[in-house]
Amino acid sequence: MGTRVKPKILTRNFILRIKYYPVVLTVAEDIEEKIRRLRELGRVSVEEKEEKKAPTPIAGPSPPRKPSRLGRLREKERRKRIIIGASIIAVIIIAVVIGLYTTYQNRAAEKLQEAKLAKIKEVNQYFTGELENDPMKAQLINQINQAKSIDELEKINVKAIAEQRKAQLEQERLQREFQQAKATKLTQIEQSFELLLSQPLPEDIKSEAVQAYNQLKERVNSAKTKDEVSLIDPNPYLLELWRKYYYYLIDNTPTQKVILKKGTEKSVYTKTEAKYMLSKVTDFTELLQYTIEKAEMVQVALVLPRENVNGAFLSSGDKIKIFAQINSTVIRKIADEGYVNMVLFLTDSGVIAISESQQETKNIQTTSDTSYSDSYSENYAPGDQSISYEQSTEESHSVSQSSSQTVSASYTYNVKLNEILKAIAANKIAAADEVREQLSRYKLNLFDLEQSTGLLATDPTAKVLVIVEVPAEFVEDLLKYRNALYVTKITG
């Protein structure tokens, strides 16, 4: 039998050399090549042996020799062994190749998995904050997990994608803010002009307001940036339009004067003065706090202490202001402007009293006084003992008499001015015209005397009836605080 071919055992160094061989063939090609080479080697060895066993040819023709049956069996057996050896070698080579390929594949898979984990870690590093739950992060991780090679992973630039996504989100945020700013500005313009356009505007002011409204909306819609939108300010347009409308209301007020009311403050102005006051307002929101009302004058009678009406030193036609003392610390202006119609004394202020008195006194007094005194003393010494004796007597008499007599008489005359007026009105008094003339000068003379002498003839708390002329708008507050009013005279 032929020699058995033992397969060569591959060492670890051999495996490593094969593993890191620069040119790696595919499994199918490598096995096919090995089998082909083994077949060629087997065919060559058979031919060589046949050549060695063949006899030296003899000159001349010789008949062909038939191979023996035993030789054919041996040859068949030899070929069989060669085929078996070649098969074993092929199986070993295939197993080695498969092992090398599996090891390479496992190693490559490990490296690929490590690279994927590193790339996912990089994703978590860059996708933070607003990118923490961003859909792009999930898409990127999915793309990394589906990568087939390290080269494919290296092509994924996580940092660039994160920065690009941040820039995209920032751009989307700016765009949303821009659109929101537009919507807010349009709403602001619409609301501001809606209040103005709901007023009964004259045609020229209404047309101007509509034109300004449309222009502002067009500017907002055509704006390119958020800053450009923020610079669009409807206030100057609204201020001018509202001011023109207020001027229109002032000019069409049927009274000579108007009342400008702002909150609880009310002031009376001429129409020119009212326009001037409104021209100084620089913010249309402040302008909207004013209301314009007609100054319709009415007369109100107030009964107040004399000290509360400027001491009653008021004349018809005097310009006044009226205040109210709400409490000990709060004083409020009630009427910004008014006029005095008349001032009248009440009954307790119009009483003239004259008194006369006479007295006589008589006093008589008599006094008498008598006094008597007697004294006696005795002193002697019989033997060695001294004896003393003393006696005193005193007597006094007094008489006194007194008498007094007083005679007096007094007379008081009271003249009530209101009763005199009633008597004149009833034609029951003599010289009525002369008395009336004297009475008409009584108040003026009295006040003139008080001022010239510096003496107050009438009690400051005496009641005075003062009739004032004020705009009807102030009457409600006048009646509300009628017991705490102060009438002041405007001197400037």
C-alpha positions as CSV (number, residue, x, y, z in Angstrom):
1,M,0.0,0.0,0.0
2,G,1.1,3.5,-0.6
3,T,2.2,5.9,2.0
4,R,-0.6,7.7,3.9
5,V,-0.5,11.4,3.6
6,K,-1.0,13.0,7.0
7,P,-2.5,16.4,7.2
8,K,-0.2,19.1,8.4
9,I,-1.3,20.6,11.7
10,L,-1.5,24.4,11.4
11,T,0.2,26.2,14.2
12,R,-1.1,29.4,15.8
13,N,1.5,31.5,14.1
14,F,0.5,30.0,10.8
15,I,-3.1,30.8,11.5
16,L,-2.2,34.4,12.4
17,R,-0.1,34.7,9.2
18,I,-3.1,33.5,7.2
19,K,-5.4,35.8,9.2
20,Y,-3.5,38.9,8.5
21,Y,-2.6,38.0,4.9
22,P,-3.1,41.1,2.9
23,V,-5.1,39.4,0.1
24,V,-8.2,37.5,1.3
25,L,-10.0,35.3,-1.2
26,T,-13.5,34.2,-0.9
27,V,-14.2,30.8,0.7
28,A,-15.5,29.2,-2.5
29,E,-12.6,30.3,-4.6
30,D,-10.0,29.2,-2.0
31,I,-11.4,25.7,-1.7
32,E,-11.7,25.2,-5.4
33,E,-8.1,26.3,-5.9
34,K,-6.8,23.9,-3.3
35,I,-8.7,20.9,-4.7
36,R,-7.5,21.7,-8.2
37,R,-3.9,21.7,-7.0
38,L,-4.2,18.4,-5.2
39,R,-5.7,16.7,-8.3
40,E,-2.7,18.0,-10.4
41,L,-0.2,16.7,-7.8
42,G,-1.9,13.2,-7.7
43,R,-1.9,13.0,-11.5
44,V,1.8,13.9,-11.8
45,S,2.9,11.3,-9.2
46,V,1.0,8.5,-11.0
47,E,2.6,9.4,-14.3
48,E,6.1,9.4,-12.8
49,K,5.7,6.0,-11.3
50,E,4.4,4.5,-14.5
51,E,7.4,6.0,-16.3
52,K,9.8,4.4,-13.8
53,K,8.2,0.9,-14.0
54,A,8.0,0.9,-17.8
55,P,10.7,-1.3,-19.4
56,T,13.3,0.0,-21.7
57,P,11.8,-0.1,-25.1
58,I,13.5,-2.7,-27.5
59,A,14.2,-1.9,-30.9
60,G,11.6,-3.1,-33.1
61,P,7.9,-3.4,-32.7
62,S,6.5,-5.3,-29.7
63,P,2.9,-6.2,-28.9
64,P,1.1,-4.1,-26.2
65,R,1.1,-5.6,-22.7
66,K,-2.1,-5.9,-20.9
67,P,-2.0,-4.7,-17.3
68,S,-2.5,-7.3,-14.7
69,R,-5.6,-7.4,-12.6
70,L,-3.6,-7.0,-9.4
71,G,-1.9,-3.9,-10.8
72,R,-5.3,-2.4,-11.7
73,L,-6.5,-3.0,-8.2
74,R,-3.4,-1.5,-6.7
75,E,-3.7,1.5,-9.0
76,K,-7.4,1.9,-8.0
77,E,-6.5,1.6,-4.4
78,R,-3.8,4.1,-4.7
79,R,-6.1,6.6,-6.4
80,K,-8.7,6.0,-3.8
81,R,-6.2,6.8,-1.0
82,I,-5.1,9.9,-2.9
83,I,-8.7,11.1,-3.2
84,I,-9.3,10.4,0.5
85,G,-6.2,12.3,1.5
86,A,-7.1,15.1,-0.8
87,S,-10.6,15.2,0.7
88,I,-9.3,15.2,4.2
89,I,-6.9,18.0,3.4
90,A,-9.7,19.9,1.7
91,V,-12.0,19.5,4.7
92,I,-9.2,20.7,7.0
93,I,-8.5,23.6,4.8
94,I,-12.2,24.4,4.6
95,A,-12.6,24.2,8.4
96,V,-9.6,26.4,8.8
97,V,-10.9,28.9,6.3
98,I,-14.3,28.8,7.9
99,G,-12.7,29.3,11.4
100,L,-10.6,32.1,10.1
101,Y,-13.5,33.7,8.4
102,T,-15.7,33.3,11.5
103,T,-13.0,34.7,13.7
104,Y,-12.6,37.6,11.4
105,Q,-16.3,38.2,11.2
106,N,-16.7,38.1,15.0
107,R,-13.8,40.4,15.4
108,A,-15.2,42.8,12.8
109,A,-18.6,42.6,14.4
110,E,-17.1,43.4,17.8
111,K,-15.3,46.4,16.4
112,L,-18.4,47.5,14.5
113,Q,-20.5,47.2,17.8
114,E,-17.9,49.1,19.7
115,A,-17.9,51.8,17.0
116,K,-21.7,51.9,17.1
117,L,-21.7,52.4,20.9
118,A,-19.1,55.1,20.6
119,K,-21.1,56.8,18.0
120,I,-24.3,56.6,20.1
121,K,-22.4,58.0,23.0
122,E,-21.4,60.9,20.8
123,V,-25.0,61.3,19.8
124,N,-26.0,61.6,23.5
125,Q,-23.2,64.1,24.0
126,Y,-24.3,66.5,21.4
127,F,-28.1,66.0,21.5
128,T,-28.8,67.6,24.8
129,G,-31.0,70.4,26.0
130,E,-33.6,71.2,23.4
131,L,-32.3,68.3,21.3
132,E,-32.8,65.8,24.1
133,N,-36.1,64.5,22.8
134,D,-35.7,65.7,19.2
135,P,-36.9,63.2,16.5
136,M,-33.6,63.6,14.7
137,K,-31.8,62.0,17.7
138,A,-33.9,58.8,17.4
139,Q,-33.4,58.7,13.6
140,L,-29.7,59.1,14.0
141,I,-29.5,56.3,16.6
142,N,-31.5,54.1,14.3
143,Q,-29.2,54.9,11.4
144,I,-26.2,54.0,13.5
145,N,-27.7,50.7,14.6
146,Q,-28.4,49.8,11.0
147,A,-24.8,50.6,9.8
148,K,-23.0,47.6,8.2
149,S,-19.4,48.8,8.5
150,I,-17.1,51.1,10.3
151,D,-16.6,53.1,7.2
152,E,-20.4,53.7,7.0
153,L,-20.3,54.8,10.7
154,E,-17.4,57.2,10.1
155,K,-19.4,58.9,7.4
156,I,-22.0,59.9,10.1
157,N,-20.9,63.3,11.4
158,V,-22.8,63.6,14.6
159,K,-21.5,67.0,15.6
160,A,-22.3,68.5,12.2
161,I,-25.8,67.0,12.3
162,A,-26.4,68.3,15.8
163,E,-25.2,71.8,14.9
164,Q,-27.3,71.7,11.8
165,R,-30.3,70.6,13.7
166,K,-29.8,73.3,16.3
167,A,-29.5,75.9,13.6
168,Q,-32.7,74.5,12.0
169,L,-34.5,74.6,15.4
170,E,-33.3,78.1,16.0
171,Q,-34.4,79.1,12.6
172,E,-37.8,77.5,13.2
173,R,-38.1,79.2,16.6
174,L,-37.2,82.6,15.1
175,Q,-39.7,82.0,12.4
176,R,-42.4,81.1,14.9
177,E,-41.5,84.2,17.0
178,F,-41.6,86.3,13.8
179,Q,-45.1,85.0,12.8
180,Q,-46.3,85.4,16.4
181,A,-45.0,89.0,16.5
182,K,-46.8,89.7,13.3
183,A,-50.1,88.2,14.6
184,T,-49.7,90.1,17.9
185,K,-49.0,93.4,16.1
186,L,-52.0,92.9,13.8
187,T,-54.2,92.1,16.8
188,Q,-53.0,95.2,18.6
189,I,-53.6,97.4,15.6
190,E,-57.0,95.9,15.0
191,Q,-58.1,96.4,18.6
192,S,-56.8,99.9,18.8
193,F,-58.5,101.1,15.7
194,E,-61.6,99.2,16.4
195,L,-62.3,101.5,19.4
196,L,-61.7,104.5,17.3
197,L,-63.7,103.4,14.3
198,S,-66.7,102.6,16.6
199,Q,-67.0,106.3,17.5
200,P,-69.4,108.6,15.5
201,L,-66.5,110.0,13.5
202,P,-67.0,112.7,10.8
203,E,-66.3,111.4,7.3
204,D,-62.8,113.1,6.9
205,I,-61.5,111.6,10.2
206,K,-63.0,108.2,9.5
207,S,-61.5,108.1,6.0
208,E,-58.1,109.1,7.5
209,A,-58.4,106.4,10.2
210,V,-59.2,103.6,7.7
211,Q,-56.3,104.6,5.5
212,A,-53.9,104.6,8.4
213,Y,-55.2,101.2,9.6
214,N,-54.7,99.6,6.2
215,Q,-51.2,101.1,5.8
216,L,-50.1,99.7,9.2
217,K,-51.5,96.3,8.4
218,E,-49.6,96.3,5.0
219,R,-46.4,97.3,6.7
220,V,-46.7,94.4,9.2
221,N,-47.5,91.8,6.5
222,S,-44.6,92.9,4.3
223,A,-42.1,93.0,7.2
224,K,-39.1,90.7,6.9
225,T,-37.8,90.5,10.4
226,K,-39.1,90.5,14.0
227,D,-37.3,93.8,14.7
228,E,-38.9,95.4,11.7
229,V,-42.3,94.4,13.1
230,S,-41.5,95.7,16.5
231,L,-40.6,99.1,15.0
232,I,-44.1,99.5,13.6
233,D,-45.9,101.7,16.2
234,P,-49.6,102.6,15.7
235,N,-49.6,105.0,18.7
236,P,-48.6,108.2,16.8
237,Y,-51.3,107.6,14.3
238,L,-53.9,106.9,17.0
239,L,-52.8,109.9,19.1
240,E,-53.3,112.3,16.1
241,L,-56.6,110.7,15.1
242,W,-58.0,110.7,18.6
243,R,-56.9,114.3,19.2
244,K,-58.7,115.4,16.0
245,Y,-61.8,113.6,17.2
246,Y,-61.6,115.3,20.6
247,Y,-61.2,118.7,18.8
248,Y,-64.3,117.8,16.8
249,L,-66.3,117.1,20.0
250,I,-65.1,120.3,21.6
251,D,-66.1,122.4,18.6
252,N,-69.5,120.8,18.4
253,T,-70.3,121.2,22.1
254,P,-73.4,123.6,22.4
255,T,-72.0,125.5,25.3
256,Q,-69.3,128.2,25.5
257,K,-67.2,126.2,27.9
258,V,-66.6,122.5,28.2
259,I,-65.7,120.2,31.0
260,L,-62.6,118.0,30.7
261,K,-63.1,115.0,33.0
262,K,-60.2,112.6,33.8
263,G,-61.1,110.0,36.4
264,T,-62.6,111.9,39.4
265,E,-61.0,115.2,38.3
266,K,-63.2,117.7,36.5
267,S,-62.1,121.0,35.1
268,V,-64.0,123.8,33.2
269,Y,-62.2,125.3,30.2
270,T,-63.0,127.5,27.3
271,K,-62.9,125.6,24.0
272,T,-59.5,127.1,23.2
273,E,-58.1,126.2,26.6
274,A,-59.5,122.6,26.3
275,K,-57.8,122.1,23.0
276,Y,-54.5,123.4,24.4
277,M,-54.7,121.0,27.4
278,L,-55.3,118.1,25.0
279,S,-52.4,119.2,22.7
280,K,-50.0,118.6,25.6
281,V,-50.9,114.9,25.9
282,T,-48.3,112.8,24.2
283,D,-49.8,109.3,24.7
284,F,-53.1,108.3,23.1
285,T,-53.8,105.9,26.1
286,E,-53.7,108.9,28.4
287,L,-55.8,110.9,26.0
288,L,-58.5,108.2,26.1
289,Q,-58.8,108.8,29.9
290,Y,-60.4,112.2,29.1
291,T,-64.1,112.7,28.5
292,I,-65.6,115.9,27.2
293,E,-68.9,117.2,28.5
294,K,-70.8,120.4,28.0
295,A,-70.5,123.0,30.8
296,E,-74.2,123.7,31.4
297,M,-74.4,126.2,34.2
298,V,-76.9,125.9,37.0
299,Q,-77.5,127.8,40.3
300,V,-77.4,126.0,43.7
301,A,-78.2,127.5,47.1
302,L,-75.9,126.4,49.9
303,V,-76.3,127.2,53.6
304,L,-72.9,127.2,55.2
305,P,-71.1,128.8,58.2
306,R,-69.8,132.3,57.4
307,E,-66.2,131.0,57.8
308,N,-66.8,128.4,55.1
309,V,-67.7,131.0,52.4
310,N,-64.6,133.2,52.6
311,G,-66.1,135.0,55.7
312,A,-69.1,136.1,53.5
313,F,-66.8,138.7,51.8
314,L,-68.2,137.7,48.5
315,S,-69.9,139.8,45.8
316,S,-72.1,138.9,42.9
317,G,-70.1,137.8,39.9
318,D,-67.0,136.7,41.9
319,K,-65.3,133.6,40.4
320,I,-65.0,130.8,42.9
321,K,-63.8,127.2,43.4
322,I,-65.5,124.8,45.8
323,F,-63.8,122.1,47.9
324,A,-65.0,119.5,50.3
325,Q,-63.3,118.2,53.5
326,I,-63.9,114.5,53.2
327,N,-62.2,113.7,56.6
328,S,-59.5,115.2,58.8
329,T,-56.8,114.6,56.2
330,V,-58.5,114.5,52.8
331,I,-59.7,117.6,51.0
332,R,-61.2,117.1,47.5
333,K,-61.9,119.7,44.8
334,I,-65.6,119.5,44.0
335,A,-66.2,122.4,41.5
336,D,-63.3,123.6,39.5
337,E,-65.1,126.8,38.5
338,G,-68.2,128.7,39.5
339,Y,-69.6,132.1,40.1
340,V,-71.3,133.8,43.1
341,N,-74.9,134.9,42.5
342,M,-75.7,136.4,45.9
343,V,-75.0,136.0,49.6
344,L,-77.8,136.3,52.2
345,F,-77.8,136.4,56.0
346,L,-80.1,134.1,57.9
347,T,-82.4,135.0,60.8
348,D,-79.9,134.4,63.5
349,S,-77.5,136.6,61.7
350,G,-79.9,139.5,61.3
351,V,-80.8,140.6,64.9
352,I,-79.9,144.1,66.1
353,A,-79.9,144.3,70.0
354,I,-79.8,147.6,72.0
355,S,-79.7,147.7,75.9
356,E,-80.1,150.5,78.5
357,S,-79.6,150.3,82.3
358,Q,-79.9,152.6,85.4
359,Q,-78.7,151.9,89.0
360,E,-78.7,153.9,92.4
361,T,-77.1,152.7,95.7
362,K,-77.5,154.1,99.3
363,N,-75.2,152.8,102.2
364,I,-75.4,153.9,106.0
365,Q,-73.1,152.5,108.7
366,T,-72.7,153.4,112.6
367,T,-70.1,151.9,115.0
368,S,-69.6,152.4,118.9
369,D,-66.9,150.7,121.1
370,T,-66.4,151.0,125.1
371,S,-63.6,149.2,127.0
372,Y,-62.9,148.9,130.9
373,S,-59.9,147.2,132.6
374,D,-59.0,146.7,136.4
375,S,-55.9,144.9,137.9
376,Y,-54.9,144.1,141.7
377,S,-51.9,142.3,143.1
378,E,-50.6,141.6,146.6
379,N,-47.3,140.0,147.8
380,Y,-46.0,139.3,151.4
381,A,-43.7,136.9,153.2
382,P,-44.7,135.7,156.6
383,G,-41.7,133.9,158.1
384,D,-39.6,131.9,155.6
385,Q,-42.5,131.4,153.1
386,S,-43.5,133.8,150.4
387,I,-47.1,134.4,149.5
388,S,-48.3,136.1,146.3
389,Y,-51.8,137.1,145.2
390,E,-52.9,138.7,141.8
391,Q,-56.4,139.6,140.4
392,S,-57.3,141.2,137.0
393,T,-60.7,142.3,135.7
394,E,-61.5,143.5,132.0
395,E,-64.8,144.6,130.5
396,S,-65.6,145.7,126.9
397,H,-68.8,147.0,125.2
398,S,-69.3,147.4,121.3
399,V,-72.3,148.6,119.2
400,S,-72.4,148.5,115.4
401,Q,-75.2,149.4,112.9
402,S,-75.1,149.3,109.0
403,S,-77.8,149.7,106.3
404,S,-77.6,149.6,102.4
405,Q,-80.2,150.4,99.6
406,T,-79.8,149.9,95.8
407,V,-82.2,150.9,93.1
408,S,-81.6,149.8,89.4
409,A,-83.4,149.7,86.1
410,S,-82.5,148.2,82.6
411,Y,-84.1,148.2,79.2
412,T,-83.3,146.1,76.1
413,Y,-84.5,146.7,72.5
414,N,-84.2,144.0,69.8
415,V,-84.7,144.7,66.1
416,K,-85.1,141.6,63.9
417,L,-84.2,142.4,60.3
418,N,-86.4,139.6,58.9
419,E,-89.4,141.0,60.7
420,I,-88.7,144.4,59.3
421,L,-88.6,142.9,55.8
422,K,-91.9,141.2,56.4
423,A,-93.4,144.4,57.7
424,I,-92.2,146.3,54.6
425,A,-93.5,143.6,52.3
426,A,-96.9,143.8,54.1
427,N,-96.8,147.7,53.9
428,K,-97.1,147.9,57.6
429,I,-94.2,150.2,58.4
430,A,-93.8,153.9,58.1
431,A,-91.1,155.3,55.8
432,A,-90.8,151.9,54.1
433,D,-88.6,153.2,51.3
434,E,-86.1,154.8,53.7
435,V,-85.9,151.7,55.8
436,R,-85.5,149.6,52.7
437,E,-82.6,151.7,51.5
438,Q,-80.9,151.5,54.9
439,L,-81.3,147.7,55.0
440,S,-79.8,147.4,51.5
441,R,-76.7,149.1,52.7
442,Y,-76.6,147.2,56.0
443,K,-74.6,144.2,54.9
444,L,-72.1,146.3,53.0
445,N,-71.7,148.8,55.8
446,L,-71.3,146.0,58.3
447,F,-68.6,144.3,56.3
448,D,-66.8,147.6,55.5
449,L,-66.8,148.4,59.2
450,E,-65.4,145.0,60.1
451,Q,-62.6,145.4,57.6
452,S,-61.8,149.0,58.5
453,T,-61.9,148.4,62.3
454,G,-60.5,144.9,62.3
455,L,-63.4,143.7,64.5
456,L,-65.7,140.9,63.6
457,A,-69.3,141.8,64.3
458,T,-70.9,138.5,63.3
459,D,-70.0,135.1,64.7
460,P,-67.9,133.1,62.2
461,T,-70.2,130.1,62.7
462,A,-73.3,132.2,61.8
463,K,-75.1,130.6,58.9
464,V,-75.0,132.3,55.5
465,L,-77.0,131.5,52.4
466,V,-74.8,131.6,49.3
467,I,-76.2,131.0,45.8
468,V,-73.5,129.8,43.4
469,E,-73.6,129.2,39.7
470,V,-71.7,126.0,38.7
471,P,-71.7,123.5,35.8
472,A,-74.4,120.9,36.2
473,E,-71.8,118.1,36.2
474,F,-70.7,119.3,39.7
475,V,-74.1,119.4,41.4
476,E,-74.1,115.7,42.4
477,D,-70.9,116.1,44.4
478,L,-72.1,119.5,45.9
479,L,-75.2,117.9,47.3
480,K,-73.3,114.8,48.4
481,Y,-70.8,116.9,50.5
482,R,-73.1,119.9,51.3
483,N,-72.3,119.8,55.0
484,A,-68.5,119.9,54.4
485,L,-68.1,122.5,51.6
486,Y,-65.7,125.4,51.4
487,V,-66.3,128.2,48.9
488,T,-63.1,129.9,47.9
489,K,-62.7,133.1,45.9
490,I,-60.4,133.1,42.9
491,T,-58.4,136.3,43.0
492,G,-55.8,135.7,40.3
